[in-house]
Amino acid sequence: MLRDDAVGKAQRVTILVTAVLAAAAAVSPAARGGAATALPQWQDCGDGLRCAKLSVPVDWARPRGPRTEIDLALMPAQVPEQRFGTLVVNTGHGPAIEAVRAQPDTVSELTRWFDVVLVEARGLGDRGSAAMVRCAVAQPNPLRLLLASGKAGWRSYARDNAAYDNSCRAAAGPVYDGLTSWQVAHDLEALREALGEPRLRYFGSSYGAVYGQAYLELFPHRAGRMYLEGGFDHTEPGLEQRLTAEARAAERRLIAFRDWCRTNQVCPLKDDDAVSVLDDLRRSTPLNAGPGRTVKLRRLLAAVNAGLAPQHWPELARALSAAREGDARALAAMATVTAPAPPGTVTGSMFCHDFMPAVPSHRRFLAMETRLREVAPRVGWMAGRYEIARCLGMSRQDAPSWPPHAPDVRNGRPVLVGVGRLDTSAQPLGQIPGARVLWHGDGPGAYLLQGAGKLRATCLRTHVHDYLVNGVLPEKDTSCPRELTASLYS
């Protein structure tokens, strides 16, 4: 879909490195309220990347106050003299640079047209970086809260999550209060200025899409072409409404798993209805998981929830088949839910600063959970506990720094939003005024996962590239098929 004159156009808009530096140097510090931003000093840092640090205020409301650093990494364009400019990327998966080091194909195709600059959120960093806030206590595994049936388990988890958050506060010092998307959006604006770009061209996936939403609200006139996918729903202010949307989304993924299982030879359930198999197992709990071990109902549901990510469908199908035959050991192993934050990082604190109001009491949450069971009775209702586990026990001194709200974007350029029918939230980011929604049949982070799977000319990626390179938005109501799961298990 990319236009034939792409190369010629790239040559016409080539911006030489010297021109970039000159333009960035000409930016007046007064435009930033006196918070001068030094130019990135790129140095080789392995894996084909060049790395740099950007100095920014801890608090952009006090631009002359203490400063901190954010980590950057540059993937140079394949043909520098033909590049279209710079594309800033945040993958949202913990430390973004490390994620791309591990799987460069997630974004490497973008270097056909751009210098790709990977940017970390404040508090995170590349390997060994001093910019990384290292929490002494790991965030507890939310599986504990999913399995807890009483108030004692709720309180125990809250204590341990508070210890995690307190250790992050101690490690971060003044930076802790600046762990918000409001601050990160200002960091992105400082990066745009330092790079000498007239507008921010941006790719944000997962939590990176939240940073993109904040930038659109705060700097609409500086927003260029932006693609956001698989983001947390920051448009719904009501906690229970958000949990309900996530619960329903989990039930939809269960139905999608059943439909896949009916037609795919990889699924050992053959002609049996996978949802019916699950219902039978729910009625049969506790299940045998080996000598002296059983799988109770909550662990069964936690295992199924973990297996509903499309990349785990074959594993889930095999585990359900084995459990039906009397061996639930594989299901028991699948019920290992990773912590919301990568070990030792401040990701969990960032989420709670941005999203979570005062966490409901145990009694109030149980009433909420009863209502979740009514709309998502099989597995979806468990999503509420996973979400609450992120922030339960953390400090409630202040309201969320950038609480969920209906987006207020004025006079900005249209942005492209990728929404998967297997995403974890039912509320598309398309509620952003002027956004064009590109529906697709896969789940969160589909663009990145397709890249990791070395899929190139997919419907989704073709539309994303045509927009970022040529500014061509897909037609309204465009929908791409389920390309990732089809390629994995065909």
C-alpha positions in Angstrom: 0.0 0.0 0.0 3.1 2.3 0.3 3.2 4.7 -2.6 5.6 4.3 -5.5 7.1 7.8 -5.0 8.1 6.9 -1.4 11.8 6.9 -2.1 11.7 10.1 -4.0 9.7 11.8 -1.3 12.1 10.5 1.3 15.0 12.0 -0.5 13.2 15.4 -0.7 12.5 15.4 3.0 15.9 14.1 4.2 17.1 15.9 7.2 20.9 15.7 7.7 22.2 15.1 11.1 23.9 18.5 11.2 20.6 20.2 10.4 18.9 18.2 13.1 21.4 19.3 15.7 21.2 22.9 14.5 17.5 23.0 14.7 17.4 21.5 18.1 20.1 23.9 19.4 18.0 26.8 18.2 15.0 25.9 20.4 14.7 28.5 23.1 14.9 27.3 26.7 12.2 29.9 27.5 9.7 27.8 25.5 10.1 25.2 28.2 9.8 27.6 31.0 13.6 27.7 31.4 14.1 24.0 31.5 16.9 23.7 29.0 17.1 20.2 27.4 20.6 19.0 26.3 21.0 17.3 23.0 21.2 13.5 23.1 24.9 12.4 22.9 24.6 9.0 21.0 27.1 6.3 21.7 27.3 2.7 20.6 25.8 0.4 23.2 25.6 -3.0 21.5 23.0 -4.9 19.6 23.2 -2.4 16.8 21.9 0.4 19.0 23.2 3.8 19.9 22.2 5.0 23.4 21.9 8.4 25.1 20.4 10.0 28.1 18.0 13.0 28.2 18.1 15.2 31.3 14.6 16.4 32.4 13.1 18.1 35.5 11.8 15.7 38.1 8.7 17.9 38.1 7.8 19.8 35.0 5.6 22.1 37.1 9.0 23.2 38.6 11.3 23.2 35.6 14.2 24.8 37.5 14.1 22.2 40.3 15.9 18.9 40.6 16.5 16.8 37.4 16.5 13.2 36.5 17.5 11.3 33.4 15.6 9.1 30.9 17.3 6.5 28.7 17.1 6.6 24.9 18.3 4.1 22.2 18.5 4.8 18.5 18.0 2.2 15.8 19.4 4.0 12.7 17.4 4.0 9.4 18.6 1.3 7.0 19.3 3.9 4.3 20.0 7.2 6.2 19.8 9.4 3.2 16.3 8.2 2.4 14.7 8.3 5.8 11.6 10.3 6.5 12.7 11.5 9.9 12.4 10.1 13.4 9.8 7.8 15.0 9.7 7.7 18.8 8.7 4.3 20.2 7.7 3.1 23.6 6.6 -0.6 23.7 5.2 -0.4 27.2 6.6 -3.8 28.3 8.6 -2.8 31.3 12.0 -1.5 30.2 11.3 -0.8 26.5 14.9 -0.9 25.3 15.6 -4.2 26.8 12.5 -5.7 25.3 13.6 -4.6 21.8 17.2 -5.9 22.5 15.6 -9.3 23.1 13.3 -9.2 20.1 14.5 -6.5 17.6 12.2 -7.7 14.9 9.2 -6.2 16.8 10.1 -2.8 15.5 13.1 -3.2 13.1 10.9 -3.0 10.0 10.2 0.6 10.8 13.9 1.4 10.1 13.0 1.1 6.4 11.7 4.6 6.7 12.8 6.1 10.0 15.4 6.6 12.6 13.7 4.7 15.4 14.3 6.2 18.9 13.3 4.0 21.8 12.4 6.0 24.9 12.1 4.7 28.4 9.5 6.0 30.8 11.1 7.7 33.8 12.1 5.3 36.5 12.9 2.6 34.0 16.1 2.1 32.1 18.3 0.1 29.9 20.5 -2.7 31.4 22.8 -1.4 34.1 21.5 2.1 33.8 21.5 4.5 36.7 18.2 5.8 35.5 16.5 2.6 36.6 14.8 2.8 39.9 15.5 -0.6 41.6 12.9 -1.4 44.2 14.3 -3.5 47.0 11.1 -5.5 47.4 9.4 -7.3 44.4 5.7 -6.7 43.8 3.8 -9.8 45.1 2.4 -12.3 42.7 -1.3 -11.4 42.1 -2.1 -15.1 42.0 -2.2 -14.9 45.8 -5.1 -12.4 45.7 -6.9 -14.5 43.0 -6.7 -17.5 45.2 -7.6 -15.7 48.5 -11.2 -16.4 49.6 -11.2 -14.4 52.8 -10.2 -11.2 54.4 -6.9 -12.5 55.9 -5.5 -13.2 52.4 -6.7 -9.8 51.3 -4.9 -8.1 54.2 -1.7 -10.1 53.7 -1.4 -9.2 50.1 -2.1 -5.5 50.9 0.8 -5.5 53.4 3.2 -7.0 51.0 2.2 -4.7 48.1 2.6 -1.7 50.5 6.1 -3.0 51.3 6.9 -3.1 47.5 5.6 0.4 47.0 7.5 1.8 50.0 10.7 0.3 48.7 10.2 2.0 45.4 9.5 5.3 47.1 12.8 4.9 49.1 14.8 3.9 46.0 13.4 6.7 43.8 13.6 9.6 46.2 12.2 12.8 44.7 11.6 11.0 41.4 8.9 8.9 42.9 6.2 11.6 42.8 7.1 12.2 39.2 6.2 8.7 38.1 3.2 9.7 36.1 2.1 9.8 32.5 1.6 13.6 32.9 5.4 13.9 33.5 6.3 11.4 30.8 4.2 13.4 28.2 6.4 16.4 29.0 9.5 14.2 28.7 8.3 13.2 25.2 7.9 16.9 24.3 11.4 17.6 25.5 12.7 14.7 23.4 10.8 16.1 20.3 12.5 19.4 20.8 15.9 17.8 21.4 15.6 15.8 18.2 14.6 18.9 16.2 11.4 17.4 15.0 8.5 19.9 14.3 6.0 17.3 15.4 6.2 14.1 17.5 5.8 11.0 15.3 5.1 8.3 17.9 4.4 4.6 18.2 3.0 3.5 21.6 2.0 0.0 22.6 0.4 -1.2 25.9 1.4 1.4 28.5 3.1 3.4 25.8 -0.3 4.1 24.4 -1.2 5.8 27.8 1.8 8.1 27.4 0.6 8.9 23.9 -2.9 9.8 25.2 -1.4 12.2 27.7 0.8 13.8 25.0 -2.3 14.3 22.8 -4.1 16.2 25.5 -1.2 18.3 26.7 0.5 19.0 23.3 -2.1 18.6 20.6 -0.5 21.2 18.3 2.8 19.3 18.5 1.4 15.8 17.8 2.2 14.3 14.5 1.3 10.9 13.2 0.7 8.6 16.2 -0.2 5.0 16.3 -1.5 3.6 19.6 -2.3 0.0 20.3 -3.3 -2.4 23.1 -3.4 0.4 25.6 -5.0 0.5 29.1 -8.4 2.2 29.0 -7.8 5.6 30.4 -11.1 7.0 29.1 -13.4 5.4 31.6 -13.4 7.1 35.0 -15.5 4.5 36.8 -13.5 1.7 38.4 -16.3 -0.8 38.3 -17.1 0.1 34.7 -13.5 -0.6 33.8 -13.4 -3.9 35.6 -16.7 -4.9 33.9 -15.2 -4.2 30.5 -12.2 -6.3 31.3 -14.3 -9.1 32.6 -16.4 -9.2 29.5 -13.3 -9.1 27.3 -12.0 -12.2 29.1 -15.2 -14.0 28.3 -14.9 -13.1 24.7 -11.4 -14.5 24.6 -12.8 -17.8 26.0 -15.3 -18.0 23.2 -12.6 -17.2 20.6 -10.5 -20.0 22.1 -13.4 -22.4 21.8 -14.0 -21.4 18.1 -10.3 -21.8 17.3 -10.3 -25.2 19.0 -13.2 -26.5 16.9 -11.3 -26.0 13.6 -7.6 -26.4 14.5 -5.7 -29.7 14.4 -3.4 -28.5 17.2 -6.3 -28.7 19.7 -6.6 -32.1 21.2 -10.2 -31.6 22.4 -11.2 -32.4 18.8 -15.0 -32.2 18.4 -15.7 -31.4 22.0 -16.8 -27.9 22.9 -13.9 -26.4 25.0 -16.3 -24.2 27.0 -18.4 -27.3 27.9 -15.2 -29.1 28.9 -14.4 -26.2 31.2 -17.9 -26.2 32.7 -17.6 -29.9 33.4 -14.2 -29.3 35.1 -15.6 -26.5 37.2 -18.3 -28.8 38.5 -15.8 -31.5 39.2 -13.3 -29.5 41.4 -11.1 -30.2 43.2 -9.2 -31.9 40.4 -6.4 -34.4 40.8 -3.0 -32.9 40.3 -0.8 -35.7 41.4 -0.1 -37.3 44.8 -1.4 -35.1 47.6 -2.2 -32.2 45.2 -5.5 -30.9 44.0 -6.7 -28.0 41.8 -9.5 -26.1 43.4 -11.9 -23.8 41.5 -10.1 -20.6 41.8 -6.8 -22.1 40.7 -8.6 -23.7 37.7 -10.0 -20.3 36.7 -6.6 -18.6 37.2 -5.0 -21.2 34.9 -7.6 -20.7 32.2 -7.3 -16.9 32.4 -3.5 -17.2 32.0 -4.0 -19.5 29.0 -6.4 -17.3 27.1 -3.6 -15.2 25.6 -3.6 -16.6 22.0 0.0 -17.7 22.1 -0.9 -20.1 25.0 -4.0 -21.6 23.4 -2.3 -25.0 22.4 -0.9 -25.3 25.9 -4.3 -24.5 27.4 -6.1 -27.0 25.2 -3.6 -29.8 26.1 -4.0 -29.0 29.8 -7.8 -29.1 29.7 -7.7 -32.3 27.8 -5.4 -33.9 30.3 -7.5 -32.6 33.2 -10.6 -34.1 31.6 -8.8 -37.5 31.7 -8.0 -37.1 35.4 -4.6 -35.4 35.4 -4.7 -31.6 36.2 -0.9 -31.2 36.8 -0.5 -29.1 33.6 -3.4 -26.9 34.6 -1.9 -26.4 38.1 1.4 -25.3 36.5 -0.4 -22.8 34.2 -1.9 -21.0 37.2 1.4 -19.1 37.7 0.5 -15.4 37.2 3.4 -13.1 36.9 3.5 -10.0 39.0 2.1 -6.8 37.5 5.5 -5.2 37.6 8.8 -6.8 36.4 10.8 -7.7 39.4 12.4 -4.7 41.1 10.9 -2.1 38.9 8.5 0.8 39.5 6.0 -0.1 36.8 3.3 -1.0 39.4 3.7 2.4 41.1 3.4 4.2 37.8 0.1 2.5 37.0 -1.4 3.3 40.4 -0.4 7.0 40.2 -2.2 7.2 36.8 -5.2 5.1 37.3 -6.3 3.9 40.7 -8.5 5.8 43.1 -8.8 4.6 46.7 -8.9 0.9 46.4 -12.3 -0.4 47.6 -12.5 -2.2 51.0 -12.7 -5.9 51.0 -16.4 -5.8 51.8 -17.2 -3.3 49.0 -15.0 -5.3 46.5 -16.9 -8.5 47.2 -20.2 -6.8 46.3 -18.5 -5.5 43.1 -17.2 -9.0 42.4 -20.7 -10.4 42.7 -21.9 -8.1 40.0 -18.9 -9.1 37.8 -19.9 -12.7 38.2 -23.3 -11.8 36.7 -21.8 -10.4 33.5 -18.8 -12.7 33.1 -19.7 -15.9 35.1 -17.1 -18.4 33.8 -13.6 -16.8 34.0 -14.0 -13.0 33.4 -15.0 -12.1 36.9 -11.4 -13.0 38.1 -10.1 -10.0 36.1 -11.3 -7.7 38.9 -8.9 -9.3 41.4 -6.0 -9.0 39.0 -6.7 -5.3 38.5 -7.1 -4.6 42.2 -3.9 -6.5 43.0 -1.9 -3.8 41.2 -2.6 -1.1 43.8 -4.0 -2.8 46.9 -2.2 -1.5 50.0 -0.4 1.3 48.3 -0.3 4.8 49.7 -3.5 6.7 49.2 -2.3 10.1 50.2 -3.4 11.7 47.0 -5.9 11.0 44.2 -4.5 9.6 41.0 -2.1 12.1 39.4 -3.7 11.8 36.0 -7.0 10.0 36.7 -9.0 8.3 34.0 -11.3 10.7 32.2 -13.0 11.4 28.9 -10.2 12.6 26.7 -10.0 16.3 25.9 -8.0 16.7 22.6 -8.5 19.9 20.7 -7.1 20.8 17.3 -4.8 17.9 17.2 -4.1 15.8 14.1 -6.0 12.5 13.6 -4.3 9.5 15.2 -4.5 5.8 14.4 -5.6 3.4 17.1 -5.3 -0.3 16.8 -8.0 -2.2 18.7 -7.9 -6.0 18.9 -11.0 -8.1 19.3 -9.0 -10.1 21.8 -7.8 -7.1 23.7 -8.1 -7.1 27.4 -10.3 -4.0 27.4 -13.6 -3.6 25.6 -13.3 0.2 25.5 -11.3 1.3 22.4 -8.9 4.2 22.6 -11.0 5.4 19.6 -12.9 7.6 22.1 -10.0 10.0 21.6 -11.5 12.8 19.5 -10.4 12.6 15.9 -9.0 9.0 16.3 -9.4 6.5 13.5 -9.9 2.9 14.8 -8.3 0.1 13.0 -9.9 -3.1 14.2 -8.1 -6.4 14.0 -8.7 -10.0 15.1 -5.7 -10.4 17.4 -5.0 -9.3 21.0 -2.9 -6.6 22.7 0.4 -5.6 21.1 -0.5 -7.3 17.8 1.9 -5.2 15.7 4.9 -6.1 18.0 3.9 -9.8 18.2 3.5 -10.0 14.4 7.0 -8.5 14.0 8.5 -11.0 16.5 6.9 -13.7 14.5 8.5 -12.3 11.4 5.2 -11.6 9.8 5.6 -8.7 7.4 2.9 -8.0 4.8 -0.1 -8.4 7.2 -3.2 -6.2 6.9 -2.5 -4.6 10.2 1.2 -3.7 9.6 0.5 -2.5 6.0 -2.1 0.0 7.3 0.1 1.1 10.2 3.0 1.7 7.8 1.0 3.5 5.2 -0.3 5.9 7.9 3.1 6.5 9.6 4.9 7.0 6.3 2.3 8.5 4.0 -0.3 9.9 6.4 -3.0 7.7 4.8 -5.6 6.6 7.4 -7.6 3.4 6.8 -11.1 3.7 5.6 -13.6 4.0 8.5 -14.6 0.6 10.0 -11.6 -1.1 8.4 -11.1 -4.5 10.0 -8.1 -6.8 9.7 -8.5 -10.6 10.2 -7.0 -12.7 13.0 -3.5 -12.9 11.4 -1.2 -13.7 14.4 -3.1 -16.7 15.7 -3.7 -17.9 12.1 0.0 -17.9 11.4 1.0 -19.5 14.7 -1.2 -22.5 14.5 -2.0 -23.1 10.8 
